[in-house]
Amino acid sequence: MNLRIMSYFLGLKIEQGADGIFMSQRKYALKMLKKFNLDHCKSMAIPLVVNEKLSKDDGAEPTNASLYGSLVGSLLYLIVFRYDLMYSTSLLYRFMHSPSQLHFAVGKRVLRYLKGMVNLACGFKEEEL
């Protein structure tokens, strides 16, 4: 059996070379942005507004829980290599059972941040002995 060099695995792009191994979720992130109609939006510098407080009873209209769950689930998959999204994703996850329009807007802001950082990759260099 001939196992070639792996290039894609579970949404991860894997590049192997003399320098080491680099992994990226760029394709998955771009697919997410397109799914939520944010592929042509402007990017954001930070994922959350500083000192923004989210609460369960914020007075905003409820949003589609299925769509919100899809957004948060997609972000959860991204935090495997994107630690910069961990806090904002965990914050959004708290409102999975009763999401509001405000929570969904914050989720979209996180996606707009992701758009600006879509080219980030995780690398592992081989050390010479």
Summary of the structure (lengths in Angstrom):
residues: 129
radius of gyration: 17.2
end to end distance: 31.0
largest distance: 60.9
contacts: 334
relative contact order: 0.23
helix: 40%
strand: 15%
